[in-house]
Amino acid sequence: MALDYYKVLGVDRNADEKAIKSAYRKLARRYHPDVNPGDKEAEAKFKEVSEAYEVIGDPEKRGLYDKYGHQWEAVSRGGGAVPDMDFGNFSGGFGSFFEQFLGGQHGAAQAGARPKGAPPRDLEREVSISLEEVATGTKRTLSYTTQDACKTCDGTAFVRTRSARTCQACGGSGQSAGFFGMPQACQACAGTGQSTLESCPTCGGNGVMTAQRKVEVKIPKGIADGQKLRVPGGGARGSNGRNGDLYVIIREEKHPHFTRRGADLEIEIDVPFTMAALGGQLRVETLDGGVMMKIPEGTQSGQKFRLSGQGLMPIRGEQGSLFVKIKIQMPRKLTARQRELLEEFERIEVTV
């Protein structure tokens, strides 16, 4: 049974691109083979999710899918969409309609020419990495599916026979039903009832075959969120034997402590109010561990200090800095002695 791609992703048919992408990311992370090693059910689900997003995540393919369902690929390979059947304004006539409708793959059959195949296609996949992995660089092994051009028919959906055979489209009658059941010449065999082309037995006349791919992607340190890495030949194979490319989109996970601003990082630390007033030293966490930072006397809440060389090393350029934002921490409860000293401080401050 053919999959309902909208149900696979769990979205409404009217969902916008953002909602579809969000649903895909969530499901891809849940069922990814790296997260579920050895789980065949999760692997199969991941393939379904990837297949669904490859179609309805692409506006052009989605338009064809919404209109023709799982026949969208056949329509696409046939040289254009089936024209809308507006009976009130169909000036081309019945013959014109079938010429457009069947003039792609089947029209090639009647002319004796080999139907056109499919070009190589680029693919996109997303990879999530942590800020620590951004700092050091990392690798990812991606497992995904592609829709490659069938090798038997070279993506044309047809194979040529040695001699003319009974036309599969009309059963040899040379006629096919037109509008309202009116007979007309079969467009697949030009009314002869014979054809030298037949549906490819390997792909079932689809022109494509599902293939599994597995590639290792090296992710350089300092890469930015949303940046794409190109894997030459990682895309879907076309009829010319060449593969498209795979583009890996980097998604940086949110860090619990650090905020990234290009090559710079920012962190907020709590400083006791006494240290902020008197000055001192405090340990500040970095991606490499931690460093001691001097807190100057009279430090104010919200004040920022820069630690050079403690940021990220970008792909190009100099290493960034770590900006430390101060948050003064006040005691929630005072002892009697602390209150006495603070009251004395207040009296002195007022008289100064």
Secondary structure, 3 states (H helix, E strand, C coil): CCCCHHHHHCCCCCCCHHHHHHHHHHHHHHHCCCCCCCCHHHHHHHHHHHHHHHHHCCHHHHHHHHHHHHHHHHHHHCCCCCCCCCHHHCCCHHHHHHHHHHCCHHHHHHHCCCCCCCCCECEEEEEEECHHHHHHCEEEEEEEEEEEECCCCCCCCEEEEEEEEECCCCCCCCEEECHHHCEEECCCCCCCCEEEEEECCCCCCCCEEEEEEEEEEEECCCCCCCCEEEECCCCEECCCCCECCEEEEEEECCCCCCEEECCEEEEEEEEEHHHHHHCEEEEEEECCEEEEEEECCCCCCCCEEEECCCCCCCCCCCCCCEEEEEEEECCCCCCHHHHHHHHHHHHHHHHC
